[in-house]
Amino acid sequence: MLIRDAKASDADHLVRFTNMAADELSLHFWKKSAAPGVDPLDYGRERAARDTGNFSYRNAWLAEVDGQVAACLLGYPAALEPEPIEPGTPSIFVPLLQLEGLAPGSWYLNVLATYPEARGKGCGSALLAHAEVVARQAGRSTISLIAEDTHHDALRLYRAKGYREVARRPVVKDDWQVDATEWILLVKPL
């Protein structure tokens, strides 16, 4: 297995992994944000290929198995102090921002996802170990992540790797079709 920095040309993988990690919440958002006539996935690829912003290839690493992209880690340093939630923030994102605010100063693991055909090969564990290295290099002493209550395999992995539940918030669905009912904030001290 090779873990490498993502490149702008990996934007299609990043879009796919991001949508897998949160049951197409990103696609739901991109459909509402893209200009009329712009394919929402193209909008997502454009965002992933940019040099700046949290959702950028510069904050992502890919695991390759047998020369093929198999899994993704995307994360970045969280704000040192909880930031106020801006008025007008779509209600679907408010619980996520509330939870992020409960882990200020952590290294925030935003996306961890593996293509179905590559599951069970240790990609998730390897990327979690890589996240710890990146977090330490960034001067952070904790890693935080938010998972859906329906992602049982992911939750089992996180708990086995030392992540502990800190808080939960209800999922606000609006017109997003998802089975999850709660977001769970997990934190691991390094």
Secondary structure, 3 states (H helix, E strand, C coil): CEEEECCHHHHHHHHHHHHHHCCCHHHHHHHHHCCCCCCHHHHHHHHHHCCCCCCCHHHEEEEEECCEEEEEEEEEECCCCCCCCCCCCCHHHHHHHHHHHCCCCCEEEEEEEECHHHCCCCHHHHHHHHHHHHHHHCCCCEEEEEEECCCHHHHHHHHHCCCEEEEEEECCCCCCCCCCCEEEEEEEEC
